[in-house]
Amino acid sequence: MDKKAVYSALFAGASNVVMAQSAAIELGEIDVVDKAVVVKSSTAVEASYESYDPVDSGVSVINEQSIENSRGGGIDTTELLERLPFVQMDDANRGQATREKIQSIRPSDFSISGGNYYDNNIMIDGVSVNSVHDVTNKSESSIDNVAGQTSQTFYVDPSLLGSTEVFDSNVSAKYGGFIGGAVNFKVREPKKEFGMKLRVGYQSDGMVHYKTDKDTLADGEVPGRIEPEFKKYSSSVSFDLPVSERLRFLTAYTRAESNVYYQADENYGGRTYPNDDKSENFLLKGVYDHSDTLSFDGQIAYSPYTSHREQTNRHNNYIDSKSTGLKGHLAAQGVSGETDWNTKLSFMHNDSSRESPDDMFRWTGSTAGWCSSSYCYEGGIGDLDQTQTDYTWDFDASTPLLAGLLSYGARWKQTIVKKSRGRQHNSYFLAKTPDNGISWECKPGDPSCKSYDAATKYTSYSPYDAEVAINSQALWSEYAQDIGSVSLRAGARLSHDDFLKNINLAPRFTAAWEFMDDTFLTLGANRYYGKNMVDYVIRGKEPSRYSYKRDYDKSTGKLGDWYVDKTINPLKFSGSKLDTPYSDELTAALTIPTALKGTLRLKAVTRKNKKQFSSSEKIYSADKKSYHREMVNGGKTDYIGYAIEWSSSYKGHFFNANVTWSETTNKGQTNYFDNVNPEDENTYIYYKGKIISLSEMYEIQGRQNFAAPFKAYVSWSTNWLNERLMTSLSARYRGAYTYLGDTGKNKEIDGKKYDVYDKNELKASTIVYLNTKYQLIKTDDYEASIDFRVNNLLDDMPNVKTARNKRLQMGRAYWVGVNFSI
């Protein structure tokens, strides 16, 4: 039986059901569309990105072929953005060769035009997938938050993308909810011919060269950790399924997994054990062309992500966390008279919960039996459930008006956030041992007391169940018209929500003057309002934490009753007192044609980000036994960036290059939470004559991670051997900059020791990437090829922050893959 017959048999039954239940909908004649004889080769080449619209001067587009040719071997979609001039990646952490960094296969954090990494509007097919939970937490020991979460609630495999749009400035009034930038990942359309694509990829520690910055080590010192052992797998399969000339589907399944081998600290036995992360994606997308003036599309996608971690310096400890997303939409697009319109109903649900043993104990090492350290930790940080559900309706339209085009639209959105702790979590510490020959008199049911060891302090985290529902609305409109050689676009976005209860008007204006043939001067003035982080309200609904103490007598073994020593009240939130964070922008761009069908652009962007959310200093009660924090608009950020971009092509060779200089200045706090574990004395560090929390330090240095003052990018893509071999070569330069780091020194204040942090300089680095694809077989019916992707081809030192792992960094690394399509 030939391929067409098999395909017809598979869909005959389904087609009959559709016809029977949808008699009112004319599908057209059901006929199998066979594979076209002329197929675009997988080794085709395209420009790295396109970014030269004279009016939308802040829009860059990475198309499907460029995504395929230049992406890395994993499933990180956001790494596609590092080629763009006004995007900064978290390079200070990405290059670390720690097991934790290697294990995570979540998307990387990124900053656009000086905004914080959680201040972007990330979309998939126009549906926002932004977390409103706290994503600033970096500590896997945090009891109140699920560590490792990103600002995205849904992860999509890059193999499913048709294009990626990035908006760094001069953004249309259609888009809101950001003070950084906007990114729209577009899942590719189902093709009108039957097709199947299968790919597998692999990487292991044997394909990575680990590097050590020997200049940072003392004489004779060697790296303190064994090079990580790991394996990573990725695979995907997709089918294009045309039912008729009018109805077609795309279905796909992708999977990626990392398995990393850890070694417990010597004090905890030194055993070797595996931890793993797993990401999957199930997709079904359909398109129905009812007529030339009306079409429908729908999509349902499920993206489970799980992570299993056991810490190396804990006993009976594990953390199983999720980042699982479910999203779907139904949309219609049409033409009524001279008006183009589209409307969409969408749904998004995210589960970012955690499972871990209920209680944590810090025992005296001499009594633990399974640990030889001075103090030994046992147990976990407890379960925590948190979800987010979004329901959204969008409507957009455009119609000719006078001599121009009027565009307008509306959005209604409801966000429901839930967070709960089902059982009380207790963290016990300050364990004491009795005098020789004496045993503690333990009370029945006291898990923190053994005859030879007993905790004398603990902090309790009570159960709670918090839920918040927030409704938001937005109206937008803009008018575009050409007046002679000048293209004008003026608009505004009006937004409101019942969270902050503010009415925000964001004007947008841009003008592009073609003062010479194909040569444009573009000027823009815009305001953007940020999105809400609903975890503020959730924090306010959490119960107070209590620190307990008990008296003890080591000579008699008597233990007193527990009593409250300190009360820690939750963060207080009053939405009526807060303004919505916003950013005022001025931008200018000069676009010039060059030889070799090229384009040169000079662009400048300046931002004033104001009223950013932050938490206040501690506000103590009169008796000094309790304190709370309040939300304030205490953060400001100034940003200025200049870029030169060039793109060209010549006889099948495509070139892109850009150089960017920028400066980001923070004024006041920029982190909206101060995550403090009060029982941990090491939570605080010493910096510039002040004792600050470690979370404050993370935020200060985190912004520096995304603010290297100088960066450059260049790429060259082409094919060889009668288009059987594709090569994509690119290089990224990142200039030197300073960051906060542990000096290795300590300072004692009031009997407590604090790690001393100070500014350190990261040297400049150049990372070269090489992607190749070789076509093994190509016929009219199928194609087979192999991938070979090299990260850091020249094995340069990434120069990332690695003070805590003795400067072990990622050098040259390979990915291999096999592809088959029909």
Stockholm file with secondary structure:
# STOCKHOLM 1.0

chainA/1-822         MDKKAVYSALFAGASNVVMAQSAAIELGEIDVVDKAVVVKSSTAVEASYESYDPVDSGVSVINEQSIENSRGGGIDTTELLERLPFVQMDDANRGQATREKIQSIRPSDFSISGGNYYDNNIMIDGVSVNSVHDVTNKSESSIDNVAGQTSQTFYVDPSLLGSTEVFDSNVSAKYGGFIGGAVNFKVREPKKEFGMKLRVGYQSDGMVHYKTDKDTLADGEVPGRIEPEFKKYSSSVSFDLPVSERLRFLTAYTRAESNVYYQADENYGGRTYPNDDKSENFLLKGVYDHSDTLSFDGQIAYSPYTSHREQTNRHNNYIDSKSTGLKGHLAAQGVSGETDWNTKLSFMHNDSSRESPDDMFRWTGSTAGWCSSSYCYEGGIGDLDQTQTDYTWDFDASTPLLAGLLSYGARWKQTIVKKSRGRQHNSYFLAKTPDNGISWECKPGDPSCKSYDAATKYTSYSPYDAEVAINSQALWSEYAQDIGSVSLRAGARLSHDDFLKNINLAPRFTAAWEFMDDTFLTLGANRYYGKNMVDYVIRGKEPSRYSYKRDYDKSTGKLGDWYVDKTINPLKFSGSKLDTPYSDELTAALTIPTALKGTLRLKAVTRKNKKQFSSSEKIYSADKKSYHREMVNGGKTDYIGYAIEWSSSYKGHFFNANVTWSETTNKGQTNYFDNVNPEDENTYIYYKGKIISLSEMYEIQGRQNFAAPFKAYVSWSTNWLNERLMTSLSARYRGAYTYLGDTGKNKEIDGKKYDVYDKNELKASTIVYLNTKYQLIKTDDYEASIDFRVNNLLDDMPNVKTARNKRLQMGRAYWVGVNFSI
#=GR chainA/1-822 SS CCHHHHHHHHHHHHHHHHHHHTTTSCCCCBCCCCCCSSCCCTTCCCCSCBCCCSSSTTEEEEEHHHHHHHCCSSCCSGGGGGGSTTEEECHHHHTBCCHHHHHCCSCCCEEETTCCTTSSEEEETTEECBCCSCCCCCCTTCSSSCTTCCSBSCCCCGGGEEEEEEECSSCCTTCCSCSSCEEEEEECCCCSSCEEEEEEEEEEGGGEEEEECGGGSCTTCCCSSCCCEEEEEEEEEEEEEECBSSEEEEEEEEEEEEEEEEECCGGGTCCEEEEEEEEEEEEEEEEEEEETTEEEEEEEEEECEEEEECCTTCBSCCEEEECEEEEEEEEEEEEETTEEEEEEEEEEEEECCEECCSCEEEEEHHHHSSCCSSEEEEECCCCBEEEEEEEEEEEEEEEEETTEEEEEEEEEEEEEEEEEECSCEEEEEEEECCCTTCCCCCCTTCTTEETTEEEEEEEEECCEEEEEEEEEEEEEEEEEEEETTEEEEEEEEEEEETTTCCEEEEEEEEEEEEEETTEEEEEEEEEEECCCCTHHHHHHHSCCEEEEECCEETTTTEECCCEEEEEECCCBCCGGGCCCCEEEEEEEEEEEEETTTEEEEEEEEEEEEEEEEEECCCEECTTSSEEECBEEEEEEEEEEEEEEEEEEEETTEEEEEEEEEEEEEEEECCCSCCCCCTTCGGGEEEETTEEEEHHHHHHHHHHHHTCCSEEEEEEEEEEETTTTEEEEEEEEEECCEEEEEEEEEEEEETTEEEEEEEEEEECCEEEEEEEEEEEEEECSSCEEEEEEEEESTTCCCCCCCCGGGTTEEEEEEEEEEEEEEC
#=GC SS_cons         CCHHHHHHHHHHHHHHHHHHHTTTSCCCCBCCCCCCSSCCCTTCCCCSCBCCCSSSTTEEEEEHHHHHHHCCSSCCSGGGGGGSTTEEECHHHHTBCCHHHHHCCSCCCEEETTCCTTSSEEEETTEECBCCSCCCCCCTTCSSSCTTCCSBSCCCCGGGEEEEEEECSSCCTTCCSCSSCEEEEEECCCCSSCEEEEEEEEEEGGGEEEEECGGGSCTTCCCSSCCCEEEEEEEEEEEEEECBSSEEEEEEEEEEEEEEEEECCGGGTCCEEEEEEEEEEEEEEEEEEEETTEEEEEEEEEECEEEEECCTTCBSCCEEEECEEEEEEEEEEEEETTEEEEEEEEEEEEECCEECCSCEEEEEHHHHSSCCSSEEEEECCCCBEEEEEEEEEEEEEEEEETTEEEEEEEEEEEEEEEEEECSCEEEEEEEECCCTTCCCCCCTTCTTEETTEEEEEEEEECCEEEEEEEEEEEEEEEEEEEETTEEEEEEEEEEEETTTCCEEEEEEEEEEEEEETTEEEEEEEEEEECCCCTHHHHHHHSCCEEEEECCEETTTTEECCCEEEEEECCCBCCGGGCCCCEEEEEEEEEEEEETTTEEEEEEEEEEEEEEEEEECCCEECTTSSEEECBEEEEEEEEEEEEEEEEEEEETTEEEEEEEEEEEEEEEECCCSCCCCCTTCGGGEEEETTEEEEHHHHHHHHHHHHTCCSEEEEEEEEEEETTTTEEEEEEEEEECCEEEEEEEEEEEEETTEEEEEEEEEEECCEEEEEEEEEEEEEECSSCEEEEEEEEESTTCCCCCCCCGGGTTEEEEEEEEEEEEEEC
//
